[in-house]
């Protein structure tokens, strides 16, 4: 995998990573209730879980791609269609990104939050489908799948953890910004448009 291919993967992955889903809403809730430190540490656990999920899903995709060029085409079309559909869905969903301000809680339930982070990452349907949609165009069927999948999975997991960290330091701002319906609508439209754009980019991509 070339450095340019990896950078393109990171760029295409941004929209799925920041889109509304269990992990993002979990991070926002933690930021509003427990503050920066807790959200970042729990985000690292969530990111590690996403990376593990990426390796598991990605290796299966690599095996399918090596066996059939048609399978690659089908996965690419399905993945691109999913991203475009999700973009339209986010655009039209009036509740997306609209977060009610929550007051901080008492003591931090570290064990509970850690367990939730692992469970959310390993059973996150949005992450599973996003990984299945994103990985195929960046996997070279003529090269060993393991190293490529590990790179993509670790990169995707790192982006998820970074997103948690950004949400953590933006907690107070998020409380004010996302509680306003008009602003939440603007974020929703930008995110939805990004999904449609990245889905179109995947549809036009070629096999490495």
NUVOTOR-835580 format. One record per residue (C-alpha): x, y, z; residue number from 1. Coordinates in steps of 0.2 Angstrom, whole numbers, plus 5000, padded with zeros to 4 digits. Each point is the difference from the previous one (the first is absolute). Layout:
% NUVOTOR-835580
[[X,Y,Z],NUM]
...
//
This chain:
% NUVOTOR-835580
[[5000,5000,5000],1]
[[5007,5017,4995],2]
[[5001,5015,5011],3]
[[4988,5009,4988],4]
[[4987,4986,5001],5]
[[5001,5000,5019],6]
[[4997,5019,5001],7]
[[4985,4998,4988],8]
[[4993,4987,5012],9]
[[5002,5012,5015],10]
[[4991,5014,4990],11]
[[4986,4988,4995],12]
[[4998,4993,5017],13]
[[4997,5017,5009],14]
[[4982,5001,4996],15]
[[4995,4983,5006],16]
[[5011,5003,5016],17]
[[4991,5016,5005],18]
[[4983,4995,4994],19]
[[4986,4998,5013],20]
[[5001,4982,5007],21]
[[5001,4991,5017],22]
[[5019,5004,5002],23]
[[4998,5019,4996],24]
[[4985,5002,5011],25]
[[5009,4990,5014],26]
[[5014,5012,4999],27]
[[4989,5015,5000],28]
[[4991,4994,5015],29]
[[5016,4996,5009],30]
[[5007,5018,4996],31]
[[4985,5008,5007],32]
[[4998,4990,5015],33]
[[5018,4995,5005],34]
[[5012,5012,4992],35]
[[5016,5000,4989],36]
[[5011,4987,5009],37]
[[4986,4986,5001],38]
[[4994,5002,4982],39]
[[5018,4999,4993],40]
[[5005,4984,5010],41]
[[4983,4992,4996],42]
[[5002,5005,4982],43]
[[5017,4991,4999],44]
[[4991,4984,5006],45]
[[4987,5003,4987],46]
[[5013,5003,4986],47]
[[5009,4984,5005],48]
[[4984,4990,4998],49]
[[4996,5008,4984],50]
[[5018,4995,4994],51]
[[4997,4982,5005],52]
[[4983,5000,4991],53]
[[5008,5007,4985],54]
[[5013,4986,4999],55]
[[4987,4987,5002],56]
[[4989,5007,4987],57]
[[5014,5005,4988],58]
[[5008,4983,4999],59]
[[4984,4993,4995],60]
[[4999,5013,4986],61]
[[5017,4997,4995],62]
[[4997,4981,4997],63]
[[4984,5004,4990],64]
[[5010,5013,4989],65]
[[5014,4988,4997],66]
[[4988,4986,4994],67]
[[4989,5011,4989],68]
[[5001,5017,4990],69]
[[4981,4999,4999],70]
[[4999,5000,5019],71]
[[5011,5015,5001],72]
[[4988,5009,4987],73]
[[4985,4995,5010],74]
[[5008,5006,5017],75]
[[5005,5016,4992],76]
[[4983,5004,4993],77]
[[4991,4994,5016],78]
[[5012,5011,5011],79]
[[4998,5015,4989],80]
[[4981,4998,5000],81]
[[5000,4999,5019],82]
[[5010,5016,5002],83]
[[4989,5009,4988],84]
[[4984,4994,5009],85]
[[5007,5004,5017],86]
[[5004,5017,4994],87]
[[4982,5003,4994],88]
[[4994,4993,5016],89]
[[5010,5011,5011],90]
[[4995,5015,4990],91]
[[4982,4996,5002],92]
[[5001,4995,5019],93]
[[4994,5015,5010],94]
[[5006,4992,5016],95]
[[5018,4996,4994],96]
[[5013,5010,5010],97]
[[4987,5009,5010],98]
[[5006,4997,5018],99]
[[4992,5005,5016],100]
[[5011,5008,5013],101]
[[5004,4988,5014],102]
[[5007,5005,5017],103]
[[5015,4991,5006],104]
[[4997,4985,5011],105]
[[5009,4994,5016],106]
[[5014,4988,5002],107]
[[5007,4992,4984],108]
[[4994,4982,4997],109]
[[5016,4995,4992],110]
[[4997,4981,4998],111]
[[4982,5003,4993],112]
[[5006,5013,4988],113]
[[5015,4988,4994],114]
[[4988,4986,4998],115]
[[4988,5011,4990],116]
[[5014,5006,4989],117]
[[5006,4982,4996],118]
[[4982,4995,4997],119]
[[4996,5015,4989],120]
[[5015,4997,4989],121]
[[4999,4982,4997],122]
[[4981,5000,4997],123]
[[4998,5017,4991],124]
[[4990,4996,4984],125]
[[5005,5017,4993],126]
[[5019,4996,5002],127]
[[4998,4983,4992],128]
[[4991,5006,4985],129]
[[5012,5015,4998],130]
[[5015,4989,5001],131]
[[4992,4988,4987],132]
[[4997,5014,4989],133]
[[5017,5009,5002],134]
[[5013,4987,5000],135]
[[4997,4991,4983],136]
[[5006,5014,4989],137]
[[5016,5002,5009],138]
[[5005,4982,5001],139]
[[5012,4993,4987],140]
[[4995,4983,4995],141]
[[5017,4996,4994],142]
[[5008,5004,5017],143]
[[4999,4991,5017],144]
[[4983,5005,5008],145]
[[5006,4999,5018],146]
[[5012,5015,5000],147]
[[4988,5011,4990],148]
[[4985,4996,5011],149]
[[5010,5003,5016],150]
[[5005,5017,4993],151]
[[4983,5005,4995],152]
[[4992,4993,5016],153]
[[5012,5009,5012],154]
[[4998,5016,4990],155]
[[4982,4999,5001],156]
[[5000,4996,5018],157]
[[5012,5015,5003],158]
[[4989,5012,4991],159]
[[4985,4994,5011],160]
[[5011,5003,5016],161]
[[5005,5017,4993],162]
[[4982,5004,4997],163]
[[4996,4996,5018],164]
[[5015,5011,5006],165]
[[4993,5015,4989],166]
[[4983,4998,5007],167]
[[5007,4999,5018],168]
[[5009,5017,4998],169]
[[4985,5007,4992],170]
[[4987,4995,5013],171]
[[4995,5017,5006],172]
[[4999,5007,4982],173]
[[4990,4985,4995],174]
[[4988,5003,5014],175]
[[4996,5017,4993],176]
[[5002,4997,4982],177]
[[4990,4984,4997],178]
[[4986,5005,5012],179]
[[4995,5012,4986],180]
[[4989,4992,4987],181]
[[5005,5011,4986],182]
[[5019,4997,5003],183]
[[4997,4981,5002],184]
[[4991,5001,4983],185]
[[5015,5008,4992],186]
[[5012,4987,5007],187]
[[4988,4986,4994],188]
[[5000,5007,4982],189]
[[5019,5002,4999],190]
[[5002,4982,5007],191]
[[4987,4993,4988],192]
[[5007,5009,4985],193]
[[5018,4993,5005],194]
[[4993,4982,5000],195]
[[4992,5002,4983],196]
[[5016,5007,4993],197]
[[5011,4986,5008],198]
[[4988,4987,4994],199]
[[5001,5007,4982],200]
[[5019,5000,5002],201]
[[5000,4981,5005],202]
[[4989,4996,4986],203]
[[5012,5007,4987],204]
[[5016,4993,5009],205]
[[5009,4986,4991],206]
[[5008,4984,5007],207]
[[5018,5002,5006],208]
//
